[in-house]
Amino acid sequence: MNKYHLILAAVIAMTSASNQAQESKPDNEWSGNAALVSDYSYRGISQTRLQPALQGGADYINNPTGLYAGTWLSTIKWITDQGGSGSVEWDLYAGRRGDLTADVAYDVGVLSYVYAGNALNPNANTTELYGQLSYKAIYAKYSQSMTNLFGFADSRNSGYFDLGANWDIARQTQLNLHVGHQSVRNDSAFDYTDWKIGVTRNFEFASVGIAAVGTNSHAYVGPGPDRKDLGKSRLVLSLSKTF
C-alpha cells in the first residue's frame, strides 16, 4: 500500500468514527474567484516564464455532506515553450472535506490538469489523487499522480508532499508558510524541494499578497536563448478577489 492509500485509509476510518456537528450554513454554496499574479508559480516552478498570469475559477460545496467540485483556469507559457499550442491550464477537481474534531479537518479528492492542444509526447494532461489533514492553521497534504506527471515519460505514481501554515498575524492579515517536495518517478534529476514565505492582506476591494518563493533545482528552464531558471528564488505579487 503506497503513502497516498495509507493517508486515505486513515482519513476514511477517522471520518466514519466522527459525527461532529457542523456550523449552520446553507446546504449548497457557490463561489467564484479571479486573480492577477506577477508570475504563476506552481510548486515553486514558474508556469509563465516568470511573467504575469490571469486566473479565475468557480467552486461548489454541499455542506451537509462536505462534497465539493470546482474548476480553475490560468494563462501559461510552458506548453508553447515545449512546442505545443496551448496557452491555458484548465483544472477540474472534486472531493470531500469535513471536520474530524473541533481542530482537525480532512480533505480528499481528485484533480485533473488539462492542457488543451498541448500535443506533447507524452501528453502533459495529468490527474492526481490527494489527501490532506489540517490542525488549526497547519496542514499536511500528499498528492500522487495516477497518470504521467506533466509530460514526463513513465512517471505515473509520482508524488508531492506539501507542509504549510496560514496564520492570522493581524486584522485581515495572514502569514503564509509552505515547504514541499516533488518526486518524479523514473527521473530523479527533476526531483526538488520548494518553499514559500508570504503575507496576504484582505481589503474590502480585494486581497493583496506578496511572497518569496523558490526551489533547490536548476533543472527547470525556459526556452533559448536566455533559458531562464524557472525555479529560482523570486518575489511574486498577487491581487485576488473571491465573490
C-alpha positions in Angstrom: 0.0 0.0 0.0 1.5 3.4 -1.0 1.7 6.6 1.0 -1.5 8.0 -0.5 -3.6 5.0 0.2 -2.4 4.9 3.8 -3.4 8.6 4.2 -6.8 7.9 2.5 -7.5 4.9 4.6 -6.7 6.7 7.9 -8.9 9.7 6.9 -11.9 7.4 5.9 -11.5 5.5 9.2 -11.5 8.7 11.3 -14.3 10.2 9.3 -16.6 7.2 9.9 -15.9 7.4 13.6 -16.6 11.2 13.8 -20.0 12.8 13.8 -19.2 16.4 14.5 -22.0 19.0 14.4 -21.5 21.4 11.5 -22.0 25.2 11.7 -25.3 26.4 10.3 -24.7 27.0 6.6 -26.9 26.8 3.5 -27.0 23.3 2.0 -25.5 24.5 -1.3 -22.9 27.2 -1.7 -21.3 28.6 -4.9 -18.4 31.0 -5.1 -16.1 32.4 -7.7 -12.6 33.8 -7.8 -10.3 35.9 -10.0 -6.7 36.9 -9.7 -3.8 38.8 -11.4 -0.4 37.5 -10.4 3.1 38.7 -11.4 4.1 35.1 -12.0 2.2 31.8 -11.9 4.4 29.8 -9.6 3.2 26.2 -9.1 5.1 24.0 -6.7 7.9 26.6 -6.9 8.2 26.4 -10.7 7.1 29.3 -13.0 4.4 28.2 -15.4 4.6 31.6 -17.2 8.3 32.1 -17.9 8.5 34.5 -14.9 5.8 36.7 -16.4 2.2 37.7 -15.3 -0.9 35.5 -15.5 -4.6 35.9 -15.4 -6.5 33.3 -13.3 -10.1 32.5 -12.3 -12.4 29.8 -11.1 -15.6 28.6 -9.5 -16.5 26.3 -6.7 -19.5 24.4 -5.4 -19.9 22.7 -2.0 -22.8 20.7 -0.5 -22.4 21.5 3.2 -24.4 18.6 4.7 -22.1 16.0 3.0 -18.9 18.0 2.6 -18.8 17.0 -1.1 -17.4 19.7 -3.4 -16.4 20.3 -7.1 -14.7 23.1 -8.9 -12.8 24.4 -11.8 -10.0 26.9 -12.2 -8.0 28.3 -15.2 -4.8 30.2 -15.7 -2.8 31.5 -18.6 0.5 29.7 -19.0 3.6 29.7 -21.3 5.4 26.4 -20.7 3.3 24.3 -23.2 4.1 26.6 -26.1 7.7 26.8 -24.9 7.9 23.0 -25.4 6.4 23.0 -28.9 2.7 22.8 -28.1 -0.1 25.2 -28.9 -1.9 25.5 -25.6 -1.7 28.7 -23.6 -4.3 27.8 -20.8 -4.2 25.4 -17.9 -7.7 24.1 -17.0 -8.1 22.4 -13.7 -11.1 20.2 -12.7 -11.5 18.8 -9.2 -13.9 17.1 -6.8 -13.7 15.7 -3.3 -14.9 15.7 0.2 -13.9 17.8 3.2 -15.0 18.0 6.8 -14.1 18.2 10.4 -12.8 15.2 12.5 -12.6 17.2 15.7 -13.0 20.9 16.6 -9.4 21.5 15.5 -8.7 18.7 13.0 -10.1 18.7 9.4 -9.6 16.5 6.4 -9.8 16.9 2.6 -9.6 14.1 0.0 -10.2 14.3 -3.7 -9.1 14.1 -7.3 -7.6 16.9 -9.5 -7.1 16.9 -13.3 -4.9 19.4 -15.1 -5.9 19.8 -18.7 -3.8 21.5 -21.3 -5.9 21.7 -24.5 -3.8 21.5 -27.7 -0.6 20.6 -25.8 0.3 17.9 -28.4 3.3 16.8 -26.3 4.6 13.3 -26.2 4.0 12.1 -23.5 0.8 14.1 -23.1 1.0 16.8 -20.5 -2.5 16.2 -19.1 -2.2 15.0 -15.5 -4.6 13.5 -12.9 -3.7 13.3 -9.2 -5.3 12.0 -6.1 -4.8 14.0 -2.9 -5.3 13.7 0.8 -4.9 16.5 3.4 -5.1 16.7 7.2 -5.0 20.0 9.0 -4.7 21.1 12.6 -5.9 24.6 13.1 -3.7 26.7 10.8 -1.2 23.9 10.0 -1.8 21.4 7.2 0.0 18.4 5.6 -1.0 17.2 2.1 0.1 14.4 -0.2 -0.7 14.2 -3.9 0.0 11.2 -6.2 -0.2 11.1 -9.9 -2.5 8.5 -11.5 -1.1 9.4 -14.9 2.2 10.5 -16.3 3.2 13.7 -14.5 3.1 16.9 -16.7 4.6 15.2 -19.7 7.4 13.2 -18.0 7.6 9.7 -19.6 6.9 6.7 -17.3 6.2 9.0 -14.4 2.9 7.6 -13.1 2.8 7.4 -9.3 5.0 10.5 -8.8 4.3 12.2 -5.5 4.3 15.6 -4.0 4.3 16.3 -0.2 3.2 19.7 1.0 3.5 21.1 4.5 2.4 24.6 5.4 0.5 27.0 7.6 -1.7 30.1 7.2 -1.6 32.1 10.4 -3.6 35.2 11.3 -1.0 37.7 12.4 -3.1 40.8 12.4 -6.5 42.0 11.5 -7.3 40.7 8.0 -3.6 39.7 7.6 -2.2 36.2 7.2 1.3 34.8 7.2 1.7 32.1 4.6 4.4 29.4 5.0 5.0 26.4 2.8 7.6 23.8 2.0 7.1 21.0 -0.5 8.9 18.2 -2.2 8.2 16.9 -5.7 9.4 13.4 -6.7 9.3 12.5 -10.4 9.1 8.7 -10.8 11.9 7.3 -13.0 13.5 10.7 -13.5 15.1 11.8 -10.2 17.1 14.6 -11.9 13.9 16.6 -11.8 13.1 15.9 -8.1 13.3 19.1 -6.0 12.2 20.9 -2.8 10.3 24.2 -3.0 9.4 26.8 -0.4 7.3 29.9 0.1 7.1 32.7 2.7 4.4 35.3 2.1 1.9 37.7 3.6 -1.7 38.2 2.4 -3.8 41.2 3.4 -7.6 41.3 2.8 -9.1 44.6 1.9 -12.7 45.4 1.0 -12.0 45.6 -2.7 -9.6 42.6 -2.9 -6.8 40.6 -1.3 -3.2 41.6 -1.9 -0.3 39.2 -1.5 3.5 39.2 -1.6 5.5 36.1 -1.3 9.1 34.9 -1.7 9.2 31.6 -3.5 12.0 29.3 -4.8 13.4 25.8 -5.2 16.7 24.0 -4.8 16.5 22.9 -8.5 18.1 24.4 -11.7 16.7 21.7 -13.9 13.6 23.6 -15.0 14.5 26.2 -17.6 12.7 28.2 -20.2 13.4 28.2 -24.0 16.6 29.5 -25.5 18.5 31.7 -26.0 18.1 33.0 -22.4 16.9 29.7 -20.8 15.6 31.4 -17.7 15.8 29.4 -14.4 12.1 28.8 -13.7 12.7 27.6 -10.2 14.9 30.5 -9.0 14.2 32.5 -5.8 11.9 35.4 -6.5 9.1 37.6 -5.3 5.5 37.0 -6.5 2.8 39.7 -6.2 -0.9 38.9 -6.4 -4.2 40.7 -6.5 -7.3 38.4 -6.0 -11.0 38.6 -5.3 -13.5 36.0 -4.1 -17.2 36.6 -4.8 
